Amino acid sequence: MIPNDFEESEIVDSFERGEWQSVLTPARRKQHQLYAKNTLLRNKQVKVRISLKDWRNIQLKAMAEGISCQALMSTILHNYTAGRLVDKVA
């Protein structure tokens, strides 16, 4: 971090000298952890436009897997963002 002025520089120096103490109680920490967990677990509805051909292919694959189209798309997106679904190298 690069301080912008003398006051910020003094605050950074004070912090680095260990002159600051947390006022976060264990109960408050637990409450914030619960907030974070609930935020991450919350589902979000989105709208996406896809081609009719892609939609039909999704429907076919979902039927073959015995799951809904939404569940299939959610699984694909989750696996991609988790790094378990990557492009093939041609």
Secondary structure, 3 states (H helix, E strand, C coil): CCCCCHHHHHHHHHHHCCCCCCCCCHHHHHHHHHHHHHHHHCCCCCCCCCCHHHHHHHHHHHHHHCCCHHHHHHHHHHHHHCCCCCCCCC
